Amino acid sequence: MRILILEDEIPAQLQIKKLIEKNFPEFEIAGTLNSVISASKWLSHNSADLIFMDVELSDGVCFELFNLIEISSCVIITTAYENYAIEAFRVNSIDYLLKPLDERTFVKSVERCIKMRESYIIPKDVISKISNSSKVYKQRFTVKLGTQIYIVNITDIAYIYSENKSTVIVTKDSKKLLTDFSLDSIEEQLNPNLFFKLSRSCIAEINSIEHITRHFNSRLKVHLNPPHSEDIYVSRVKVSQFLEWLEGSGNN
C-alpha cells in the first residue's frame, strides 16, 4: 500500500513513519507533506491508498482539501483535539485518532483500511477474464504481396513473426505476407485464447503448434506447422504460463 502523510509537525511525522515501518514494513511511504495546497498538487499527479491527515496544517485545516480535489483514498484523521470528530465523519474518514498516537489503536485503524480496500478491489486475474470476455478481437488483417493488398482472415493465420523491422504473417497454407502492424500491436488485437506470444519475435495460433520438445535451461522448443525458418523457444519464465494456455486454463 502507498501511504501519504499529511502532517505539519515533524515529531508527529516521525511517529507515523516509525509505526508504519514497525508494523507494516511492506508499505511504501509515498510522500510527506505539511499543507493543504501541497497535498492538492501532489494528489493531482499521484495516488495513495491511505492518507494520514493532521487537522491543523500550515495553511489551514485538512478538511479544505476535500473541497479542492476528489479523494478516493482511505483517510485516517490524526489530531490533538477532540472537537473535529463531526467534521471527520462528514468527509468519510475511516478513523479519528488522538495524539499522541496509541500503537494498538493505530494498527487496528490501518487494518480496517486494508480490509475495506480488499472488499472493493477486484483481483487482476478476474479483471483480465472480464476484459477478455467482453473485448472484440480483430477478425482480419490487410497485408501486402508485391503491389497488391490482400485481406487475411484470423482463422487462416498460423503464426506471425518479426524480422529485420518487418512483420510477417504466415498462413496455414504457407503464404508469407507483410503487414504494416507491429508485432506488439497485433498481439493486442488477437484473442489470447487462440494466440500466444512464444518469444519476442513470434506469435503462434494454437492449432499451428505441431509438437514441443524440452530443451536446455528448462526452455521449450516449439515446432510449428508450416515450419518456421528459425528455432522458436519459450523462455523458462514463460513455460508455466504457456503450458496453462495450451490446456485452456490461462491467458497470455
C-alpha positions in Angstrom: 0.0 0.0 0.0 1.1 3.6 -0.8 0.9 5.9 2.2 0.7 9.7 2.2 1.4 11.5 5.5 -0.2 15.0 5.7 1.2 16.5 8.9 3.0 19.8 9.7 4.7 18.7 12.9 7.9 16.8 12.4 7.7 14.7 15.6 4.2 13.5 14.6 5.5 12.8 11.1 8.3 10.7 12.5 5.9 8.8 14.9 3.7 7.8 12.0 6.6 6.7 9.9 8.0 4.7 12.8 4.7 2.9 13.4 4.3 2.1 9.7 7.9 0.7 9.4 7.5 -1.4 12.6 4.0 -2.8 11.9 3.6 -2.7 8.1 7.2 -2.8 6.7 5.9 -3.8 3.2 4.1 -0.4 2.9 5.5 2.4 0.8 5.6 5.9 2.3 4.9 7.8 -1.0 5.0 11.3 0.4 5.2 13.5 3.5 3.5 16.9 3.2 2.6 19.8 5.5 -0.1 21.9 3.8 -3.4 21.8 2.1 -2.0 23.3 -1.2 0.9 20.9 -1.4 -1.4 17.9 -0.8 -3.8 19.2 -3.5 -0.9 19.5 -6.0 0.5 16.1 -5.1 -2.8 14.2 -5.3 -3.4 15.7 -8.7 -0.5 13.8 -10.1 0.0 10.9 -7.7 -2.1 8.3 -5.8 -2.2 6.9 -2.3 -4.1 4.0 -0.8 -4.1 5.6 2.7 -3.7 9.2 3.9 -2.9 10.2 7.5 -4.2 13.7 7.9 -3.5 16.1 10.7 -6.4 18.5 11.1 -4.4 21.8 11.6 -1.9 22.2 8.8 0.5 25.0 7.9 -2.0 26.8 5.7 -5.4 25.7 7.0 -7.4 22.7 8.1 -7.2 19.4 6.2 -11.0 19.4 5.5 -10.4 22.2 3.0 -8.6 19.7 0.8 -11.9 17.8 0.2 -13.2 21.0 -1.5 -10.2 21.2 -3.8 -9.9 17.7 -5.1 -11.7 14.3 -5.1 -10.2 11.9 -2.7 -10.8 8.1 -3.1 -8.1 7.0 -0.6 -8.8 5.7 2.9 -8.3 8.7 5.3 -7.3 8.5 9.0 -7.6 11.8 10.8 -4.9 12.4 13.5 -5.2 15.4 15.8 -4.6 16.6 19.4 -8.2 17.9 19.5 -11.5 16.1 20.0 -13.8 18.8 18.5 -13.2 17.9 14.9 -14.8 14.5 15.1 -18.1 15.5 13.4 -16.2 17.1 10.5 -14.1 14.0 10.2 -17.3 11.9 10.0 -18.6 14.1 7.2 -15.6 13.5 4.9 -15.9 9.8 5.4 -12.6 9.2 7.2 -12.3 5.7 8.5 -11.0 6.7 11.9 -10.2 9.6 14.2 -7.0 9.2 16.2 -6.0 11.4 19.1 -2.3 12.4 19.6 -0.1 11.1 20.9 -1.0 8.1 18.8 -1.5 4.7 20.6 0.2 1.9 18.7 -2.5 -0.6 19.2 -5.3 1.7 18.0 -3.1 2.8 15.1 -2.6 -0.7 13.9 -6.3 -1.5 14.2 -7.2 1.6 12.1 -4.7 0.6 9.3 -6.0 -3.0 9.3 -9.6 -1.6 8.9 -8.4 0.3 5.8 -6.8 -2.9 4.4 -10.0 -4.9 4.9 -12.0 -2.1 3.2 -9.7 -2.0 0.2 -9.7 -5.8 -0.2 -13.5 -5.8 -0.2 -13.6 -3.3 -3.1 -10.6 -4.4 -5.2 -11.1 -6.9 -8.0 -8.2 -9.3 -8.4 -6.1 -8.8 -11.6 -6.9 -12.2 -13.0 -10.6 -11.6 -12.6 -10.2 -8.2 -14.4 -8.3 -9.9 -17.2 -11.0 -12.6 -17.6 -13.8 -9.9 -17.6 -11.9 -7.8 -20.2 -11.2 -10.8 -22.4 -14.8 -12.0 -22.4 -16.1 -8.6 -23.4 -13.4 -7.5 -25.8 -14.0 -7.6 -29.5 -10.9 -9.1 -31.3 -9.8 -8.4 -34.8 -11.2 -10.8 -37.4 -8.9 -10.0 -40.3 -5.8 -8.1 -41.4 -4.8 -6.3 -44.6 -1.5 -7.4 -45.9 0.8 -6.7 -48.8 2.0 -9.1 -51.5 4.1 -7.2 -54.1 2.0 -4.3 -55.3 -1.3 -6.0 -54.2 -3.2 -5.7 -50.9 -5.0 -8.8 -49.6 -7.3 -9.5 -46.7 -6.3 -12.4 -44.4 -8.8 -13.9 -42.0 -7.6 -14.6 -38.5 -8.7 -18.2 -38.9 -6.2 -18.6 -41.8 -3.2 -17.4 -39.7 -0.6 -20.0 -38.5 1.8 -17.6 -36.9 3.3 -14.1 -37.1 6.9 -13.1 -36.7 9.1 -10.1 -36.8 12.3 -10.0 -38.8 14.5 -7.1 -39.9 12.0 -4.5 -38.7 9.2 -6.2 -40.7 6.2 -8.1 -39.5 5.3 -11.2 -41.5 2.1 -13.2 -41.3 2.4 -16.9 -42.2 -0.8 -18.5 -43.3 -1.8 -22.2 -42.8 -1.2 -22.8 -46.5 2.4 -21.5 -46.1 1.9 -18.0 -47.6 4.2 -15.2 -46.2 2.6 -11.8 -46.2 3.9 -8.4 -45.0 1.7 -6.3 -42.7 2.2 -2.7 -41.5 1.2 -3.6 -38.0 3.9 -4.2 -35.4 4.1 -7.5 -33.6 3.1 -5.8 -30.3 0.1 -4.1 -32.0 -1.0 -7.4 -33.5 -0.7 -9.2 -30.1 -3.2 -6.7 -28.5 -5.7 -7.4 -31.3 -5.7 -11.2 -31.2 -7.8 -13.4 -28.9 -5.4 -14.7 -26.2 -7.2 -18.0 -26.0 -6.1 -18.7 -29.6 -2.8 -17.0 -29.9 0.3 -17.0 -27.7 3.5 -14.9 -27.9 6.1 -17.6 -27.8 9.1 -15.3 -27.9 9.8 -11.6 -28.5 9.6 -12.2 -32.2 6.9 -14.8 -32.7 3.1 -15.2 -32.0 1.5 -18.6 -32.8 -2.0 -19.9 -33.3 -2.7 -22.9 -31.0 -3.5 -25.3 -33.8 -0.3 -24.5 -35.6 1.8 -25.9 -32.8 2.9 -29.3 -34.1 4.9 -30.5 -31.1 7.1 -29.3 -28.3 10.4 -30.6 -27.0 12.2 -29.8 -23.8 15.4 -28.0 -24.2 18.5 -26.8 -22.2 17.9 -24.5 -19.2 14.2 -25.5 -18.8 13.2 -23.9 -22.1 10.7 -25.4 -24.5 11.4 -25.7 -28.2 8.2 -25.2 -30.3 7.8 -26.8 -33.7 5.3 -25.0 -35.9 3.4 -26.1 -39.0 4.2 -24.7 -41.5 7.8 -24.9 -40.3 9.5 -21.7 -39.3 12.9 -20.9 -40.7 14.2 -20.0 -37.2 14.1 -22.1 -34.0 11.4 -20.9 -31.6 11.9 -21.2 -27.8 9.6 -20.4 -24.9 11.8 -19.0 -22.1 11.9 -20.6 -18.7 9.9 -17.7 -17.1 7.0 -18.2 -19.6 6.9 -22.0 -19.6 4.3 -22.3 -16.9 2.1 -19.7 -18.5 2.5 -21.4 -21.9 1.5 -24.8 -20.6 -1.6 -23.4 -18.9 -2.5 -21.7 -22.2 -2.2 -25.0 -24.1 -4.5 -26.7 -21.6 -7.0 -23.8 -22.0 -6.7 -22.7 -18.3 -4.9 -19.4 -18.7 -4.4 -16.3 -20.9 -1.1 -14.8 -22.0 
